[in-house]
Amino acid sequence: MTDSLRATMIVDKAFIISTIDARIYGSFVEHLGRAVYNGIYEPGHPLADEQGFRKDVLEMVKELQVPIVRYPGGNFVSGYNWEDGVGPREQRPRRLDLAWRTTETNQIGTNEFVDWAKKAGSEVMMAVNLGTRGIDAARNLVEYCNHQGGSYWSDLRKQHGYAEPHRIKTWCLGNEMDGPWQIGHKTADEYGRLAVETAKAMKWVDPGLELVACGSSNTAMPTFPQWEATTLEHTYEAADFISLHQYYGNRSNDTASYLAYSMDMDHFIRTIISTCDYVKAKKRSKKTMFLSFDEWNVWFHSNDADKRLEPWAIAPPQLEDIYTFEDALLVGSMLITLLRHSDRVRMACMAQLVNVIAPIMTANGGASWKQTIFYPYLHASVYGRGVALQPVVSSPKYDSKEFTDVPYLDSIAVHHPEKDELTVFAINRSLEKSLTLECDIRSFADYAIIEHIVLEHDDLKAVNTAEHEAVRPHNNGNAIVQDGRVKAELSKHSWNVIRLGRRKA
């Protein structure tokens, strides 16, 4: 095609970024809107199992191969008394959730969520309340979840029907404590002192824990990145990760800029890595701080509808973004960005999983379906396991209203040595032209194309519904291997997954 753009890549198995931690494909379920109630849990639904969990939702989560799920918040956790969600359901109190101005029934709590996660094949990333509570509630929850027995809280768990400990390894030390919207909002010094003392007590109960300290809620926070520098002064040796949160939206309907927002995400990650390493140097520490990007997604479609909700309802339809095809493209670029930094970003959580800014949607009593963003998340999670490789990319670039020098080609490669597979994830950001990609796979000379998956649509605003899945991938891409090179024509504004495997003898 004569008017197509042209880009080149070099992929070599020696250009290693990292061995990818599978938890980079994690997700998030908060007690918010219909995420829990009428999302993962709907006891009256025809497809509910014996515990009331929707089996159709579970099947989609298992298809995504979600390795870890953050719970129970989010803003919700900063006012949550975990004791309200354990024990006999008929004795559990209803509480006003001030974070989202709804009524929480507490019919799902710690034990039920652990049960659900096991059915989904996921681990739990548990968050503790450092807004209205602190050290005591956190250490008690660790004892309840992880101690074998012979103590008050572990024996109470046994009384509740769970003889064996849950052995939850990964814990968040609060949520977005830099945000004035947060119940119990704190300064960086206040949070850092509370977090380190809470971490100390939690690890005394269970020394095997991995702990995530709160980083900035987004790059626009006036305290960013000083918040990280200050909190890490306190928590550097006690915590294992620091969190990052970021959402994007095409509010100005400027798609060229919107598809480049992953460059802002890249800058965010680089800034936090630099800040962590500054504190490491200052403390003369031998420890490297890793990153947990435990909230990321597109979030803006539902903002106006959420302003009209009546307060104190039970599981209202909050934050129910209906995603477009262009949203799926940005999600793909955000996944590529996470993989590009997988040497330091060891965990990440698409926020969230069901109904609330989610890849999976349900109707109360009815169908479930896959949103447009389901597919890049699926492809990355299933085919993005193994070793991340740093490609050498030469791509034409464009300028938009918000960004300069945006590469039309956004790409990463993942090698799975055990399966003898190589996967190239590639996005063509051009809104008008196809892109001819030539990829030198010099160290994979005996590899051939398995398939070339493409997610494309002429209408950037196309959405999926329960009745019609307008945006879905096909595997009719045109990639070939010729003279040690992968050659492919990437259609305009498209997400591509080029899978290769070793030729059979």
C-alpha positions as a printed Julia matrix, in Angstrom:
505×3 Matrix{Float64}:
   0.0     0.0    0.0
   1.86    3.05  -1.26
   0.44    5.61   1.15
   1.0     3.5    4.27
   3.41    4.44   7.03
   6.51    2.32   7.56
   8.13    1.24  10.82
  10.87   -1.21  11.75
  11.69   -3.2   14.87
  14.53   -5.39  16.05
  13.68   -8.1   18.59
  16.44  -10.16  20.13
  16.15  -12.67  22.97
  19.23  -11.08  24.58
  17.48   -7.7   24.97
  15.82   -8.67  28.25
  13.79   -6.2   30.31
  12.64   -8.71  32.92
  10.95  -11.97  33.66
   7.38  -10.74  33.9
   5.62  -11.12  37.23
   2.19  -12.51  36.27
   0.61  -10.2   38.84
   1.09   -7.34  36.38
  -2.23   -8.6   34.92
  -4.14   -8.21  38.19
  -7.51   -6.53  38.67
  -9.62   -4.91  41.36
 -13.01   -5.5   42.99
 -14.23   -2.76  45.34
 -17.42   -2.51  47.34
 -18.66    0.1   44.88
 -21.71    0.2   42.64
 -22.52   -3.21  41.14
 -19.01   -4.64  41.33
 -19.75   -7.0   44.21
 -23.55   -7.05  44.5
 -25.14   -7.91  41.14
 -21.63   -8.21  39.71
 -19.67  -11.14  41.07
 -22.48  -11.99  43.53
 -26.16  -12.31  42.61
 -27.76  -15.17  44.54
 -31.09  -14.97  42.7
 -29.55  -15.2   39.24
 -30.23  -18.34  37.13
 -26.48  -18.86  36.78
 -25.64  -18.37  40.47
 -23.74  -21.17  42.17
 -24.42  -22.53  45.66
 -22.74  -19.47  47.22
 -24.56  -16.95  45.04
 -21.61  -16.22  42.74
 -22.42  -15.74  39.06
 -20.85  -18.6   37.11
 -20.92  -16.67  33.83
 -18.82  -13.92  35.4
 -16.45  -16.46  36.92
 -15.93  -18.06  33.51
 -14.97  -14.71  31.96
 -12.58  -13.95  34.82
 -10.97  -17.36  34.37
 -10.7   -16.68  30.64
  -8.76  -13.52  31.47
  -6.47  -15.58  33.75
  -6.48  -12.83  36.39
  -3.67  -13.71  38.81
  -4.5   -11.36  41.69
  -7.46   -9.16  42.67
  -7.27   -6.15  44.98
 -10.04   -5.96  47.6
 -12.17   -4.35  49.19
 -11.04   -0.91  48.05
 -10.35    1.68  46.97
 -11.94    4.65  48.7
 -14.34    2.24  50.39
 -11.63    0.71  52.55
 -10.85    3.98  54.34
 -14.13    3.74  56.25
 -14.49   -0.05  56.38
 -14.69   -2.12  59.54
 -13.64   -5.56  58.36
 -15.34   -7.23  61.32
 -18.72   -6.19  59.82
 -18.17   -8.62  56.94
 -17.46  -11.86  58.83
 -19.62  -14.24  60.83
 -23.31  -15.09  60.37
 -24.83  -12.99  57.6
 -28.01  -12.3   59.55
 -25.95  -10.6   62.25
 -23.98   -8.34  59.94
 -24.8    -4.63  60.17
 -25.79   -2.29  57.39
 -23.49    0.72  57.24
 -23.42    4.03  55.41
 -20.48    4.03  53.01
 -19.33    7.65  53.04
 -16.86    7.15  50.18
 -19.55    6.48  47.58
 -22.66    7.57  49.57
 -24.34    4.18  49.4
 -25.58    1.6   51.9
 -23.29   -1.39  52.46
 -25.12   -4.59  53.47
 -21.94   -6.55  54.32
 -23.39   -9.73  52.83
 -20.01  -10.27  51.18
 -16.88   -9.93  53.28
 -13.39  -11.32  53.67
 -14.19  -15.05  53.75
 -16.67  -14.97  50.9
 -14.3   -12.99  48.72
 -11.48  -15.43  49.39
 -13.86  -18.22  48.32
 -14.71  -16.33  45.13
 -11.05  -15.68  44.33
 -10.24  -19.38  44.67
 -13.01  -20.2   42.23
 -11.64  -17.57  39.85
  -8.09  -18.94  40.15
  -6.84  -15.66  41.65
  -4.91  -14.57  44.7
  -6.2   -11.77  46.93
  -4.46   -8.43  47.43
  -6.06   -7.28  50.69
  -6.25   -3.62  51.67
  -6.34   -2.4   55.27
  -8.09    0.73  56.54
  -5.62    3.48  57.41
  -8.26    6.19  57.14
 -10.54    5.76  60.16
  -8.51    2.93  61.69
  -4.91    1.79  61.89
  -2.45   -0.58  63.52
  -4.82   -2.55  65.71
  -7.45   -3.37  63.09
  -4.76   -4.24  60.54
  -2.83   -6.65  62.78
  -6.09   -8.3   63.84
  -7.15   -8.83  60.24
  -3.78  -10.43  59.42
  -4.19  -12.71  62.44
  -7.74  -13.59  61.38
  -6.7   -14.38  57.81
  -3.25  -15.94  58.17
  -2.6   -17.32  61.65
  -2.98  -21.07  61.97
  -4.92  -21.09  65.25
  -4.74  -20.85  69.01
  -5.38  -17.1   69.18
  -8.57  -15.05  69.48
  -8.86  -13.89  65.87
  -7.63  -17.09  64.22
  -9.99  -19.16  66.34
 -12.82  -16.81  65.41
 -12.09  -17.56  61.76
 -12.39  -21.24  62.57
 -15.73  -20.6   64.28
 -16.82  -18.94  61.05
 -16.17  -22.17  59.16
 -12.62  -21.67  57.85
 -10.34  -24.13  59.63
  -7.32  -23.37  57.47
  -5.81  -19.88  57.2
  -6.3   -17.92  53.99
  -2.56  -17.23  53.69
  -3.03  -13.88  51.96
   0.44  -12.67  51.02
  -0.04   -9.22  49.49
  -1.5    -6.29  51.45
  -2.1    -2.61  50.71
  -1.36   -0.11  53.5
  -4.46    2.01  52.92
  -5.64    3.72  49.76
  -4.93    7.12  48.17
  -4.12    8.74  51.49
  -2.77   11.79  49.61
  -6.3    12.64  48.41
  -8.5    15.19  50.24
 -11.5    13.1   49.12
 -10.23   10.21  51.24
 -11.73    9.54  54.66
  -8.84   10.11  57.05
  -6.74   12.03  54.51
  -3.23   12.56  55.83
  -0.1    14.51  55.1
   2.83   12.52  53.75
   4.54   12.51  57.14
   1.36   11.5   58.95
   0.74    8.66  56.53
   4.36    7.55  56.47
   4.53    7.25  60.26
   1.23    5.33  60.47
   2.11    3.09  57.52
   5.5     2.06  58.86
   4.15    1.25  62.31
   1.25   -0.69  60.79
   3.64   -2.56  58.52
   5.82   -3.47  61.47
   2.9    -4.94  63.43
   1.51   -6.81  60.41
   4.86   -8.4   59.65
   5.3    -9.36  63.29
   2.1   -11.39  62.95
   3.17  -12.84  59.57
   6.76  -12.17  58.44
   6.01  -13.46  54.94
   3.77  -10.56  53.93
   4.4    -8.29  50.94
   3.22   -4.74  51.65
   2.25   -1.91  49.29
   2.61    1.68  50.5
   0.37    4.4   49.06
   1.88    6.53  46.34
   0.26    9.45  44.55
  -3.34    9.12  43.39
  -2.42   10.61  40.0
   0.16   12.8   38.33
  -1.98   15.95  38.73
  -1.78   15.86  42.53
  -0.06   19.02  43.81
   2.03   16.86  46.16
   3.35   14.61  43.36
   6.13   13.38  43.54
   7.14   14.87  46.9
   4.53   12.59  48.48
   6.53    9.53  47.44
   9.83   11.01  48.6
   8.43   11.83  52.04
   6.43    8.65  52.65
   9.33    6.48  51.49
  11.58    8.21  54.02
   9.43    6.36  56.58
   8.4     3.19  54.77
  11.33    2.3   52.49
  12.6    -0.66  54.5
   9.15   -1.81  55.7
   7.22   -1.78  52.4
   7.96   -3.86  49.32
   6.03   -1.82  46.76
   4.72    1.69  46.28
   1.42    2.19  44.46
   0.55    4.26  41.41
  -2.98    5.16  40.27
  -3.97    6.78  36.97
  -7.1     7.07  34.83
  -7.55    8.71  31.44
 -10.49    9.95  29.39
 -11.11   11.5   25.98
 -13.03   14.45  27.38
 -12.1    16.84  24.57
 -12.8    14.26  21.85
  -9.24   14.6   20.61
  -8.41   11.03  19.64
  -4.88   11.79  18.45
  -3.98   13.08  21.92
  -6.03   10.43  23.68
  -4.13    7.55  22.1
  -0.89    9.17  23.31
  -1.86    9.27  27.0
   0.21    6.15  27.6
   3.2     8.48  27.18
   1.99   10.33  30.28
   1.73    6.96  32.04
   5.31    6.22  30.98
   6.47    9.55  32.43
   4.61    8.8   35.69
   6.38    5.45  36.06
   9.8     6.9   35.25
   9.3     9.69  37.79
   8.35    7.25  40.56
  11.3     4.98  39.75
  13.61    8.0   39.99
  12.08    9.04  43.31
  12.38    5.54  44.75
  16.01    5.33  43.69
  16.72    8.77  45.18
  15.45    7.57  48.55
  17.42    4.34  48.14
  20.6     6.34  47.57
  19.84    8.72  50.41
  19.33    5.83  52.82
  22.31    3.93  51.38
  19.96    0.97  51.1
  20.64   -2.22  49.2
  16.92   -2.76  48.68
  15.15   -1.92  45.42
  11.59   -0.6   45.72
   9.15   -2.12  43.24
   5.99   -0.54  41.84
   2.38   -1.69  42.1
   0.27    0.14  39.51
  -2.81   -1.06  41.32
  -5.39    1.24  39.71
  -5.3     1.99  35.99
  -7.91    2.27  33.27
 -10.09    4.62  31.25
 -12.69    6.41  33.38
 -14.8     9.35  32.23
 -17.91    8.14  30.38
 -20.02    7.74  33.54
 -19.06   10.98  35.32
 -22.25   12.91  34.5
 -24.58    9.98  35.24
 -22.96    9.43  38.63
 -23.75   13.01  39.67
 -27.47   12.25  39.34
 -27.57    9.2   41.64
 -29.66    9.35  44.8
 -27.59    8.79  47.96
 -27.71    5.72  50.21
 -28.98    3.22  47.63
 -27.79   -0.39  47.7
 -25.52   -1.31  44.77
 -26.61    1.45  42.37
 -25.14    1.57  38.83
 -22.08    3.68  39.63
 -19.01    4.24  37.42
 -20.5     2.11  34.64
 -18.41    3.34  31.74
 -19.45    1.86  28.4
 -16.19    1.54  26.53
 -15.56    2.42  22.91
 -13.15    0.9   20.43
 -10.72    3.81  20.91
 -10.73    3.09  24.66
  -9.56   -0.44  23.86
  -6.65    0.98  21.86
  -5.51    3.15  24.79
  -5.87    0.2   27.19
  -3.64   -1.79  24.85
  -1.0     0.96  24.95
  -1.23    1.12  28.74
  -0.58   -2.62  28.91
   2.41   -2.22  26.6
   3.68    0.56  28.89
   3.41   -1.68  31.95
   5.34   -4.43  30.16
   7.97   -1.94  29.06
   8.61   -1.22  32.75
   8.11   -4.75  34.04
  11.55   -4.75  35.64
  10.13   -2.38  38.26
   6.33   -2.63  37.84
   5.82   -6.09  39.29
   2.09   -5.78  40.03
  -0.76   -3.87  38.42
  -4.54   -3.92  38.7
  -6.94   -2.92  35.96
  -9.6    -1.04  37.88
 -12.02   -2.6   38.02
 -13.19   -6.09  37.0
 -17.01   -6.23  36.81
 -19.54   -3.46  36.02
 -17.52   -0.64  37.63
 -15.16    0.8   34.96
 -14.77   -2.81  33.93
 -14.05   -5.19  31.05
 -17.02   -7.36  32.11
 -20.61   -6.1   32.3
 -23.75   -7.75  33.64
 -27.47   -7.07  33.67
 -29.26   -7.72  36.96
 -30.93  -11.09  36.51
 -29.78  -11.22  32.9
 -26.85  -11.47  30.53
 -23.17  -10.74  30.86
 -20.92   -9.48  28.1
 -17.4    -8.41  27.19
 -16.61   -4.74  26.78
 -14.18   -3.57  24.11
 -11.32   -3.31  26.64
 -11.73   -6.98  27.55
  -9.75   -8.06  24.52
  -6.38   -6.29  24.85
  -6.44   -7.25  28.54
  -7.18  -10.87  27.59
  -4.46  -11.02  24.95
  -1.8    -9.48  27.18
  -2.66  -11.7   30.14
  -2.75  -14.94  28.13
   0.1   -14.3   25.67
   2.2   -11.82  27.66
   3.72  -14.32  30.09
   7.44  -14.98  30.1
  10.32  -12.59  29.39
   9.73   -9.01  28.27
  12.12   -7.98  25.48
  13.1    -4.42  24.67
  12.47   -3.83  20.97
  14.56   -1.35  19.0
  11.87    0.64  17.19
  12.1     3.13  14.37
   8.72    4.69  13.73
   7.37    7.85  12.12
   5.84   10.25  14.63
   3.1    12.83  14.89
   2.23   15.84  17.02
  -1.15   16.36  18.67
  -2.65   19.2   20.7
  -1.26   17.7   23.92
   1.81   15.72  22.83
   4.77   15.97  20.48
   6.77   13.19  18.84
   4.2    10.46  19.35
   5.31    7.24  17.61
   2.65    5.79  15.35
   3.91    2.35  16.36
   3.6     1.36  20.02
   5.03   -2.11  20.57
   6.59   -4.64  22.95
   7.71   -8.25  22.55
   7.4   -11.16  25.01
   9.33  -14.42  24.77
   7.98  -17.55  26.47
  11.02  -19.89  26.52
   9.16  -22.91  27.91
   6.57  -22.76  25.15
   9.05  -21.69  22.47
   6.77  -18.77  21.62
   7.33  -15.11  20.8
   4.52  -12.57  20.9
   4.68   -9.08  19.45
   2.04   -6.64  20.7
   1.68   -3.69  18.34
  -0.64   -0.7   18.01
  -0.92    1.52  14.97
  -2.0     4.9   16.36
  -2.6     6.44  12.95
  -6.21    7.49  12.41
  -5.83    7.56   8.64
  -3.17    5.2    7.35
  -2.11    1.61   7.67
   1.4     0.92   8.92
   3.81   -1.47   7.27
   5.8    -3.19  10.01
   9.05   -5.01   9.37
  10.39   -6.77  12.47
  13.87   -8.31  12.51
  13.65  -11.42  14.69
  17.34  -12.26  14.32
  17.56  -14.67  17.29
  14.28  -16.41  16.44
  15.23  -17.56  12.96
  13.44  -20.91  13.31
  10.13  -19.34  14.36
   7.0   -19.2   12.21
   3.68  -17.38  12.49
   1.08  -19.07  14.71
  -1.54  -16.38  14.24
  -1.97  -12.65  13.81
  -4.86  -11.4   15.95
  -6.33   -8.01  15.08
  -8.79   -5.78  16.94
 -10.07   -3.15  14.54
 -13.2    -1.2   13.71
 -13.97    1.65  11.32
 -15.96    3.47  14.04
 -13.72    4.61  16.88
 -16.83    5.1   19.05
 -18.21    1.58  18.52
 -19.27   -0.22  21.71
 -20.33   -3.7   22.75
 -23.71   -4.46  24.3
 -25.47   -7.53  25.63
 -27.27   -7.8   22.3
 -24.39   -7.11  19.93
 -20.63   -7.48  20.21
 -19.58   -4.94  17.61
 -15.92   -4.89  18.6
 -14.27   -8.29  18.71
 -10.93   -9.61  17.48
 -10.28  -11.75  14.44
  -7.2   -13.81  13.58
  -7.05  -12.94   9.9
  -4.06  -10.65  10.2
  -1.55  -10.78   7.35
   1.78  -11.25   9.2
   4.33  -13.49   7.5
   7.94  -14.46   8.19
  10.27  -13.83   5.27
  14.09  -13.75   5.26
  14.28  -13.66   9.06
  11.8   -10.82   9.32
   8.17  -10.55  10.34
   6.29   -8.46   7.82
   2.78   -7.21   8.5
   0.41   -4.51   7.41
  -1.2    -3.02  10.53
  -4.51   -1.44   9.64
  -5.23    2.11  10.79
  -6.0     2.51  14.5
  -5.64   -1.18  15.34
  -4.42   -3.49  18.11
  -2.34   -6.42  16.87
  -1.04   -9.6   18.5
   1.48  -11.42  16.3
   2.24  -14.85  17.75
   5.18  -16.94  16.6
   6.44  -20.37  17.6
   9.36  -22.62  16.83
   8.91  -24.6   13.64
   8.37  -28.31  14.16
  11.13  -30.51  12.85
